[in-house]
Amino acid sequence: MKIQGKEYKIKVTLRAMMIFEQITGKAFEVKNTMDEMLYFYSILLANNPDCNISFESFINELDDNPKLITEFKDLLLEYTDKMQQFPSPETDSKKKL
């Protein structure tokens, strides 16, 4: 994904969730637009250790290029679809009954 003219790796990771928790000081949960954009920013930081974009600059870039938000939401949908292909422990225990 290209942000401010530079190519960045964007991938859902556990590290991104931990960065989100570190930034917000709360358990990982995306409940509103601010959480969603902070999670997007956390993913950016988690996958690009050399990233030096401030959150303010990041939000300005999203305002100027809303297509980035669409690409991010597509990434999350793709990840969610992949995760639903795996049975959860809860599903497995119900099958045994």
C-alpha positions in Angstrom: 0.0 0.0 0.0 1.4 3.4 -1.0 1.2 6.1 1.7 2.7 9.6 1.2 4.5 8.3 -1.9 6.2 5.4 -0.2 5.2 1.7 -0.4 4.3 0.1 3.0 3.6 -3.5 3.9 0.1 -3.9 5.4 -0.8 -7.2 7.1 -3.0 -8.2 10.1 -0.7 -9.4 12.9 -0.7 -10.0 16.6 2.0 -7.3 16.9 -0.5 -4.8 15.5 -3.0 -5.7 18.1 -0.4 -5.2 20.8 0.6 -1.9 19.4 -3.0 -0.8 19.4 -3.3 -1.8 23.1 -0.1 0.1 23.8 -1.3 3.3 22.1 -4.8 3.2 23.5 -4.1 1.7 27.0 -7.1 -0.6 26.6 -7.8 -4.2 25.5 -8.0 -4.7 21.8 -11.5 -4.0 20.6 -12.5 -2.0 17.5 -15.8 -0.2 18.4 -15.7 3.1 16.5 -14.0 5.0 13.8 -11.2 6.2 16.0 -10.4 2.6 17.0 -10.5 1.5 13.4 -8.1 4.2 12.3 -5.8 3.5 15.3 -5.8 -0.1 14.3 -4.9 0.8 10.7 -2.1 2.9 12.1 -1.0 0.1 14.4 -0.9 -2.3 11.4 1.3 0.2 9.6 3.7 0.5 12.5 3.8 -3.2 13.2 4.7 -4.2 9.6 7.1 -1.3 8.9 9.6 -0.8 11.8 11.2 2.1 9.9 7.9 4.0 9.6 8.1 7.5 10.9 4.7 8.8 10.0 2.9 10.5 12.9 -0.7 9.7 13.6 -1.7 13.2 12.6 0.1 12.9 9.2 -1.5 9.5 8.7 -5.0 10.8 9.3 -4.3 13.8 7.0 -3.2 11.2 4.3 -6.5 9.3 4.8 -8.4 12.5 4.4 -6.6 13.3 1.2 -6.8 9.7 -0.1 -9.9 7.9 1.2 -9.1 5.0 -1.2 -6.6 3.9 1.5 -9.5 3.3 3.9 -11.3 1.2 1.4 -8.2 -0.9 0.8 -7.8 -1.3 4.6 -11.4 -2.5 5.0 -10.9 -4.9 2.1 -7.8 -6.3 3.9 -9.8 -6.8 7.1 -12.7 -8.5 5.3 -10.2 -10.8 3.5 -8.6 -11.7 6.9 -11.9 -12.3 8.5 -13.0 -14.6 5.7 -9.7 -16.6 6.0 -10.2 -16.9 9.8 -13.7 -18.2 9.4 -12.4 -21.2 7.4 -10.8 -22.6 10.6 -13.0 -24.3 13.2 -12.9 -22.7 16.6 -12.4 -24.7 19.8 -16.0 -23.8 20.7 -17.3 -25.3 17.4 -15.2 -28.4 17.9 -16.5 -29.1 21.4 -20.1 -28.8 20.1 -19.5 -31.4 17.4 -18.4 -33.9 20.0 -21.7 -33.7 21.9 
